Amino acid sequence: MSSPLANSEKLSGDPRGERGFPSVPRAEVEASAKRKAYANIVLPLFITSIIAFLDRVNLSYAKLTMMADLQFSQSVVGLGAGIFFAGYVLFEIPGALIAERFSPKWWLARIMLSWGILSGLMAFVATERQFYVVRFLLGVAEASLYPVIYASCIPRWFSVQDRPRAIAVLLTSLQIATIVGSPLGGWLLGVPLFGLKGWQGLFLIEALPAIVFAFIIVWWMADSPREARWLTEEERELLTERYQAESAASHGQKRLTVWQTLADPEVLKLSLTYFLWITGFWGATFWIPSVLKESSGWSDLKVSWMIVPPMLASLALMVWIGHNSAKTGEKRWHGAIGLFLGAAGMLIGAVTTEPTVAYFCLCLAIVGVYAPFGVWWSYPTTFLSGPAAAGAIGLINSFGNVGGFVGPYLTGYFKDLTGSYKGPWLYLGVSLATAGCLMLTLRRHRPIPKMPG
C-alpha cells in the first residue's frame, strides 16, 4: 500500500501517476469528489431530513381538527408536542456515540424505520395518555438523527471550509418539508381515508416514506470514503487524507475526551445558546398555523398556503448565509443576524393588532429562526472531531430539544390561561434575542489550514 505522502505527491505535484499515466490535478480530483459527495451523501441526508421534519411538524396541522375530535385542550397538545423532545434528549448522546463507533448509515436506517412505525401509530391515539406515550416514543426513536448527520456524516466528506455551505444546502430540507408538507397537510385534513378522519390519514400517509427510505439509505450511502464504490481511488485517498489531517489538527487545538467535552465551557455556552434559540424556533414553528387561523379566520388550506412565502424567503437567506460564511470564514454574526430578525418578528407581532403587520411579523419570525442553521452546525467541528464532536453535538442538540419542549408547551399553557398569544410571543422573542447575543460571544477558533494543492 502506498503511503499518504506518496499519494499526496501523486495528487498535487507528480506529473505522472502509476504505470506512467498522467495523474489528475488535485483541484480536479477535489471538485469531482465534492460533486459526488453532494449527490451520494448530502442528497440522501436531505431526503431523510425532509421526511423527519414532516413527521415532526405534521401535528401542528393535524391538531387543527384533531383537538376537537379528541377533545384535547391547547395545553394537552402543547405538552404532547414538547414531550417528543423529552424522549429525544434521553437517548441523543448514546445514539450519536453508537453511530460514530459503528455505522452512521445503519443507525440512520434504524432511526427511520422505528420513527416511521410510531408516526403511523399517531393515527390511532384516542386518549391523552396514548397521545403522550406515542409522542414520547417517537422522540426516543428519532433520537440522535441530526447529531449523527452533523458529527459523523458531513465531516467525513467535506472540509472545515466547505461544511457551512454543505450543511446549509442540507438543511434547506426543513423549509422544503414545510413548503411541501404545509399545503399537503391542509389538504389531507379534508380528505377522509378508508373511513378515517383527515388527521388520521395525514399521520398514516406521511409515515410511509420513512419506512421505505430506511432501506434505500443503507444501499445509497457509504459510511466513509474508503467504502464509497462511486469514488475513484484518487478521490478516496484525497478525502480520507484530508479528514485525518483535519481531525489531527482539531485534536491539536482542543484535546479532550468525550466526558471532558461535555463539561467544556465553550460547549456549555453553545448548549445554552441553542436551548434559547430552539425554545423560540419550536414555539413559533408549532403554533404559527394556529395563530394565523385565529387572527385571520382563514380556512385550514389557506393557512397552510400562507406559510409557504416566508419559508421560501428563509430558504434563500439560509443558503446565502451558509455560502457567505464558507466564503469569509466568519460564523458568529452570520448566525446571530437571523436570531435578531426572528426576535424582532416575535416581539413586534406580540404587540400589533393590525392583521397585515401581524402576518409580516410572523413571516419575519419564520425567516429568522431558520436562517442560522447551516453556519451553526459547522461551528463545533471547527475545534472538535470524532467521538468528542459526536458527544458535544449530542449535548448541544439535547439542550435544544429541552427548548423544543419548553417553547410549545408554555405557548399552549399560557394560551389556555390568558386566552392570548401575546405573553408567549414576548417570551419567545426575548429568548431568541438572548440567543443572538450569546452567539456573538463565541470564541473565534483558529481556522484549520487547507491542505496544499
C-alpha positions as CSV (number, residue, x, y, z in Angstrom):
1,M,0.0,0.0,0.0
2,S,1.3,3.4,-0.9
3,S,2.0,5.9,1.9
4,P,-0.2,9.0,2.4
5,L,2.8,11.1,1.5
6,A,3.2,9.3,-1.8
7,N,-0.5,9.7,-2.5
8,S,-0.3,13.4,-1.7
9,E,2.6,13.9,-4.0
10,K,0.8,12.0,-6.8
11,L,-2.3,14.1,-6.4
12,S,-0.7,17.5,-6.1
13,G,2.6,17.6,-7.9
14,D,3.8,14.4,-9.6
15,P,3.1,14.9,-13.4
16,R,2.8,11.2,-13.9
17,G,0.8,8.7,-11.9
18,E,1.1,5.0,-11.5
19,R,2.1,2.9,-14.6
20,G,3.2,6.1,-16.4
21,F,-0.3,7.6,-16.9
22,P,-0.7,11.3,-16.3
23,S,-2.2,11.9,-12.8
24,V,-5.2,14.1,-12.4
25,P,-4.6,17.6,-10.9
26,R,-5.6,17.7,-7.2
27,A,-8.1,20.5,-7.8
28,E,-9.9,18.4,-10.4
29,V,-10.0,15.4,-8.1
30,E,-11.3,17.5,-5.2
31,A,-14.0,19.1,-7.3
32,S,-15.1,15.7,-8.6
33,A,-15.1,14.2,-5.1
34,K,-17.2,17.1,-3.8
35,R,-19.8,16.8,-6.6
36,K,-20.1,13.1,-5.8
37,A,-20.4,13.7,-2.1
38,Y,-23.3,16.1,-2.7
39,A,-25.0,13.5,-4.8
40,N,-24.4,10.5,-2.6
41,I,-24.2,11.9,0.9
42,V,-26.0,15.3,1.1
43,L,-28.9,14.2,-1.2
44,P,-29.9,11.1,0.8
45,L,-29.4,13.1,4.1
46,F,-31.5,15.9,2.6
47,I,-34.4,13.4,1.8
48,T,-34.0,11.9,5.3
49,S,-34.3,15.3,6.9
50,I,-37.4,16.2,4.8
51,I,-39.1,13.1,6.0
52,A,-38.1,13.6,9.6
53,F,-39.3,17.2,9.6
54,L,-42.6,16.3,8.0
55,D,-43.2,13.7,10.8
56,R,-42.2,16.2,13.4
57,V,-44.5,19.1,12.4
58,N,-47.5,17.2,11.0
59,L,-49.0,17.5,14.4
60,S,-49.2,21.3,14.0
61,Y,-51.6,20.8,11.1
62,A,-53.4,17.7,12.4
63,K,-54.3,19.5,15.6
64,L,-56.4,22.0,13.7
65,T,-59.2,19.2,13.6
66,M,-57.7,16.6,15.9
67,M,-58.2,18.7,19.0
68,A,-62.0,18.9,18.5
69,D,-62.3,15.2,17.6
70,L,-60.4,14.0,20.7
71,Q,-61.5,17.0,23.0
72,F,-57.8,17.9,23.7
73,S,-57.1,21.3,25.1
74,Q,-54.3,23.6,23.9
75,S,-52.2,22.6,27.0
76,V,-52.6,18.9,26.2
77,V,-51.5,19.4,22.6
78,G,-48.6,21.7,23.6
79,L,-47.4,19.1,26.2
80,G,-47.7,16.3,23.5
81,A,-45.6,18.4,21.1
82,G,-43.0,19.0,23.7
83,I,-42.8,15.5,25.2
84,F,-41.4,14.3,21.9
85,F,-38.2,16.1,22.8
86,A,-38.1,14.5,26.3
87,G,-37.7,11.1,24.6
88,Y,-35.2,12.6,22.2
89,V,-33.0,14.0,24.9
90,L,-32.6,10.8,26.9
91,F,-31.1,8.8,24.0
92,E,-29.4,11.5,21.9
93,I,-25.8,11.3,23.2
94,P,-25.7,7.5,23.4
95,G,-27.1,7.2,19.9
96,A,-24.6,9.7,18.5
97,L,-21.7,7.8,20.1
98,I,-23.0,4.4,18.8
99,A,-23.2,5.7,15.3
100,E,-19.7,7.2,15.4
101,R,-18.3,4.0,16.8
102,F,-20.1,1.6,14.4
103,S,-22.0,2.7,11.3
104,P,-23.8,6.0,10.7
105,K,-25.8,4.8,7.8
106,W,-27.2,1.7,9.6
107,W,-28.0,3.8,12.6
108,L,-29.9,6.3,10.4
109,A,-31.8,3.4,8.9
110,R,-32.8,2.1,12.3
111,I,-33.9,5.6,13.3
112,M,-36.1,6.0,10.2
113,L,-37.7,2.6,10.4
114,S,-38.7,2.9,14.1
115,W,-39.9,6.5,13.8
116,G,-42.0,5.7,10.7
117,I,-43.8,2.9,12.5
118,L,-44.5,5.1,15.6
119,S,-45.5,8.1,13.5
120,G,-48.2,5.9,11.8
121,L,-49.5,4.9,15.2
122,M,-50.3,8.5,15.9
123,A,-53.4,8.0,13.7
124,F,-54.9,5.7,16.3
125,V,-54.4,7.6,19.6
126,A,-57.7,8.1,21.4
127,T,-56.8,9.3,24.9
128,E,-54.4,11.9,26.4
129,R,-52.2,9.1,27.8
130,Q,-51.9,7.3,24.5
131,F,-51.0,10.6,22.8
132,Y,-48.3,11.3,25.3
133,V,-46.8,7.8,25.2
134,V,-46.6,7.7,21.4
135,R,-45.1,11.2,21.2
136,F,-42.5,10.3,23.8
137,L,-41.6,7.0,22.0
138,L,-41.4,8.9,18.7
139,G,-38.7,11.2,20.2
140,V,-36.9,8.1,21.5
141,A,-37.0,6.6,18.0
142,E,-35.6,9.7,16.3
143,A,-33.0,10.5,18.9
144,S,-29.5,11.4,17.6
145,L,-30.6,11.8,13.9
146,Y,-29.2,15.3,13.4
147,P,-26.1,14.8,15.7
148,V,-25.2,11.8,13.6
149,I,-25.6,13.8,10.4
150,Y,-23.5,16.8,11.7
151,A,-20.8,15.0,13.6
152,S,-20.4,11.6,11.8
153,C,-21.5,12.1,8.2
154,I,-20.7,15.6,7.0
155,P,-17.1,15.9,8.4
156,R,-16.0,12.7,6.7
157,W,-16.8,14.1,3.3
158,F,-16.4,17.9,3.5
159,S,-13.6,20.1,4.6
160,V,-14.0,22.6,7.5
161,Q,-14.2,25.4,5.0
162,D,-16.9,23.6,3.0
163,R,-19.1,22.4,5.9
164,P,-21.2,25.6,6.4
165,R,-22.3,25.5,2.7
166,A,-22.9,21.8,2.7
167,I,-25.0,21.9,5.9
168,A,-26.9,24.9,4.7
169,V,-27.8,23.1,1.5
170,L,-28.8,20.0,3.5
171,L,-30.9,22.0,5.9
172,T,-32.9,23.7,3.2
173,S,-34.8,20.4,3.7
174,L,-36.5,22.0,6.7
175,Q,-38.1,24.7,4.6
176,I,-38.8,22.3,1.7
177,A,-40.5,19.9,4.1
178,T,-42.8,22.8,5.3
179,I,-43.3,24.1,1.7
180,V,-44.5,20.7,0.6
181,G,-46.0,19.5,3.9
182,S,-48.0,22.6,4.8
183,P,-50.3,22.5,1.8
184,L,-50.3,18.7,1.8
185,G,-51.3,18.7,5.5
186,G,-54.0,21.3,4.9
187,W,-55.4,19.3,2.0
188,L,-55.3,15.9,3.8
189,L,-57.3,17.3,6.7
190,G,-60.3,17.5,4.4
191,V,-59.8,14.0,2.8
192,P,-61.3,11.0,4.6
193,L,-59.3,7.8,4.0
194,F,-60.9,4.4,4.3
195,G,-63.3,5.7,6.9
196,L,-60.6,7.5,8.9
197,K,-60.6,11.2,9.8
198,G,-58.4,13.5,7.7
199,W,-55.9,14.0,10.5
200,Q,-55.6,10.2,10.8
201,G,-54.9,9.8,7.1
202,L,-52.3,12.6,7.4
203,F,-50.3,10.6,10.0
204,L,-50.5,7.3,8.1
205,I,-49.6,8.7,4.7
206,E,-46.7,10.8,6.0
207,A,-45.3,7.8,8.0
208,L,-44.8,5.6,4.9
209,P,-41.8,7.4,3.3
210,A,-39.7,6.9,6.5
211,I,-40.2,3.2,6.4
212,V,-39.4,2.9,2.7
213,F,-36.4,5.2,2.8
214,A,-34.9,3.3,5.7
215,F,-34.0,0.5,3.3
216,I,-32.9,2.8,0.5
217,I,-30.4,4.8,2.6
218,V,-28.4,1.7,3.5
219,W,-27.9,0.9,-0.2
220,W,-27.3,4.5,-1.3
221,M,-24.9,5.9,1.3
222,A,-21.4,5.0,2.4
223,D,-20.0,5.3,6.0
224,S,-16.6,6.6,4.8
225,P,-14.8,7.5,1.6
226,R,-13.0,4.1,1.8
227,E,-16.3,2.3,1.4
228,A,-17.7,4.5,-1.4
229,R,-18.0,2.5,-4.6
230,W,-18.8,5.7,-6.5
231,L,-15.4,7.3,-5.9
232,T,-12.2,6.8,-7.8
233,E,-9.1,5.6,-5.9
234,E,-7.6,9.1,-6.1
235,E,-10.8,10.6,-4.7
236,R,-10.9,8.1,-1.8
237,E,-7.3,8.8,-0.9
238,L,-7.8,12.6,-1.0
239,L,-11.0,12.6,1.2
240,T,-9.5,10.1,3.7
241,E,-6.2,12.0,4.0
242,R,-8.0,15.4,4.4
243,Y,-10.3,14.1,7.1
244,Q,-7.4,12.5,9.0
245,A,-5.4,15.7,8.7
246,E,-8.3,17.9,9.9
247,S,-9.1,15.6,12.8
248,A,-5.4,15.7,13.9
249,A,-5.4,19.5,13.7
250,S,-8.6,19.8,15.7
251,H,-7.3,17.5,18.3
252,G,-4.2,19.7,18.5
253,Q,-6.4,22.7,19.2
254,K,-8.5,21.1,21.9
255,R,-7.5,17.6,23.0
256,L,-10.5,16.4,25.1
257,T,-12.1,13.2,26.0
258,V,-15.9,12.8,25.5
259,W,-16.5,13.5,29.2
260,Q,-14.2,16.5,29.2
261,T,-16.0,17.8,26.1
262,L,-19.4,17.6,27.9
263,A,-18.1,19.9,30.6
264,D,-16.1,22.3,28.3
265,P,-17.2,26.0,28.8
266,E,-17.5,26.6,25.1
267,V,-19.7,23.5,24.6
268,L,-21.9,24.6,27.5
269,K,-22.3,28.1,26.1
270,L,-23.3,26.5,22.7
271,S,-25.8,24.4,24.6
272,L,-27.4,27.3,26.4
273,T,-27.5,29.3,23.2
274,Y,-29.2,26.5,21.3
275,F,-31.7,26.0,24.2
276,L,-32.8,29.6,23.9
277,W,-32.9,29.5,20.1
278,I,-34.9,26.3,19.8
279,T,-37.3,27.4,22.5
280,G,-38.2,30.2,20.1
281,F,-37.9,28.1,17.0
282,W,-40.3,25.3,18.0
283,G,-42.6,27.7,19.9
284,A,-43.0,29.6,16.6
285,T,-43.0,26.6,14.2
286,F,-45.6,24.6,16.1
287,W,-48.1,27.4,16.9
288,I,-47.9,29.7,13.9
289,P,-50.6,27.8,12.0
290,S,-53.0,28.2,14.9
291,V,-52.0,31.9,15.4
292,L,-52.7,32.5,11.7
293,K,-56.0,30.8,11.7
294,E,-57.2,32.6,14.8
295,S,-56.1,36.0,13.7
296,S,-57.3,35.8,10.1
297,G,-60.3,33.4,10.1
298,W,-58.8,31.7,7.0
299,S,-59.6,28.1,6.2
300,D,-57.1,25.3,7.1
301,L,-56.0,25.1,3.5
302,K,-55.4,28.8,3.1
303,V,-53.5,28.9,6.4
304,S,-51.2,26.2,5.1
305,W,-50.5,28.0,1.8
306,M,-49.8,31.3,3.5
307,I,-46.9,29.7,5.4
308,V,-45.1,28.9,2.1
309,P,-43.9,32.5,1.2
310,P,-41.9,33.0,4.4
311,M,-40.5,29.5,4.1
312,L,-39.2,30.3,0.6
313,A,-37.6,33.5,2.0
314,S,-36.0,31.7,4.9
315,L,-34.6,29.1,2.5
316,A,-32.9,31.7,0.4
317,L,-31.4,33.5,3.4
318,M,-30.2,30.3,5.0
319,V,-28.4,29.3,1.8
320,W,-26.9,32.7,1.4
321,I,-25.6,32.8,5.0
322,G,-24.1,29.3,4.6
323,H,-22.4,30.3,1.3
324,N,-21.1,33.6,2.6
325,S,-19.9,32.1,5.9
326,A,-18.0,29.4,3.9
327,K,-16.5,32.1,1.7
328,T,-15.5,34.5,4.5
329,G,-14.8,32.1,7.4
330,E,-17.0,34.3,9.8
331,K,-19.6,32.4,11.8
332,R,-20.8,34.5,14.8
333,W,-22.5,37.4,13.0
334,H,-23.7,35.1,10.3
335,G,-25.6,33.1,12.9
336,A,-26.7,35.9,15.2
337,I,-28.3,38.1,12.5
338,G,-31.1,35.6,11.8
339,L,-31.9,35.3,15.5
340,F,-32.2,39.1,15.8
341,L,-34.6,39.1,12.9
342,G,-36.7,36.3,14.5
343,A,-36.8,38.2,17.8
344,A,-38.0,41.4,16.1
345,G,-40.8,39.5,14.4
346,M,-41.9,37.8,17.6
347,L,-41.7,41.0,19.8
348,I,-43.4,43.3,17.3
349,G,-46.0,40.7,16.4
350,A,-46.9,40.3,20.1
351,V,-48.0,44.0,20.4
352,T,-49.6,44.7,17.0
353,T,-53.3,44.4,16.3
354,E,-53.1,45.2,12.5
355,P,-53.6,41.9,10.7
356,T,-51.2,42.8,7.8
357,V,-48.4,43.8,10.1
358,A,-49.0,40.7,12.3
359,Y,-48.6,38.5,9.2
360,F,-45.5,40.3,8.2
361,C,-44.1,39.8,11.7
362,L,-44.9,36.1,11.6
363,C,-43.0,35.9,8.2
364,L,-40.0,37.7,9.8
365,A,-40.0,35.3,12.7
366,I,-40.1,32.3,10.4
367,V,-37.2,33.7,8.3
368,G,-35.1,34.5,11.3
369,V,-35.4,31.2,13.3
370,Y,-34.4,29.1,10.3
371,A,-31.6,31.2,8.9
372,P,-28.6,30.3,11.1
373,F,-28.8,26.5,10.9
374,G,-26.2,26.0,8.3
375,V,-23.4,28.0,9.9
376,W,-24.4,27.0,13.4
377,W,-23.8,23.2,13.0
378,S,-20.5,23.8,11.3
379,Y,-19.1,25.5,14.4
380,P,-18.5,22.6,16.8
381,T,-16.5,20.6,14.2
382,T,-14.0,23.5,13.9
383,F,-12.5,22.6,17.2
384,L,-13.7,19.0,17.9
385,S,-13.8,15.8,15.9
386,G,-14.6,12.1,16.2
387,P,-16.3,10.9,19.4
388,A,-15.7,14.3,21.1
389,A,-17.6,16.1,18.3
390,A,-20.4,13.5,18.4
391,G,-20.8,13.8,22.2
392,A,-20.7,17.6,22.1
393,I,-23.2,17.9,19.3
394,G,-25.4,15.4,21.0
395,L,-25.3,17.5,24.2
396,I,-25.9,20.8,22.3
397,N,-28.8,19.2,20.5
398,S,-30.2,17.8,23.7
399,F,-30.3,21.2,25.3
400,G,-32.0,22.5,22.2
401,N,-34.6,19.7,22.4
402,V,-35.3,20.7,26.0
403,G,-36.1,24.1,24.4
404,G,-38.3,22.2,22.0
405,F,-40.3,21.0,24.9
406,V,-40.4,24.4,26.7
407,G,-41.5,26.5,23.7
408,P,-44.5,24.6,22.5
409,Y,-45.7,23.7,26.0
410,L,-45.5,27.2,27.5
411,T,-47.2,28.7,24.5
412,G,-50.1,26.3,24.7
413,Y,-50.3,26.6,28.6
414,F,-50.4,30.4,28.6
415,K,-52.8,30.5,25.7
416,D,-55.3,28.4,27.8
417,L,-54.5,30.6,30.9
418,T,-54.8,34.0,29.3
419,G,-56.7,33.4,26.0
420,S,-53.9,35.2,24.1
421,Y,-50.6,34.5,22.4
422,K,-49.2,37.9,23.4
423,G,-47.4,36.7,26.5
424,P,-45.8,33.6,25.0
425,W,-44.8,35.6,21.9
426,L,-42.9,38.1,24.1
427,Y,-41.2,35.4,25.9
428,L,-40.1,33.6,22.7
429,G,-38.9,36.9,21.2
430,V,-36.7,37.6,24.3
431,S,-35.4,34.0,24.1
432,L,-34.3,34.5,20.5
433,A,-32.7,37.9,21.2
434,T,-30.7,36.4,24.1
435,A,-29.5,33.5,21.9
436,G,-28.3,36.0,19.3
437,C,-26.3,38.0,21.9
438,L,-24.8,34.8,23.2
439,M,-23.8,33.7,19.7
440,L,-21.7,36.9,19.4
441,T,-19.7,35.9,22.4
442,L,-18.4,32.6,21.0
443,R,-14.7,32.4,20.6
444,R,-13.0,32.7,17.3
445,H,-11.2,29.5,16.7
446,R,-8.1,29.4,14.7
447,P,-9.1,28.1,11.2
448,I,-7.8,24.6,10.4
449,P,-5.5,25.2,7.4
450,K,-6.4,24.0,4.0
451,M,-4.3,21.1,2.6
452,P,-1.9,22.1,-0.1
453,G,-2.7,21.6,-3.7
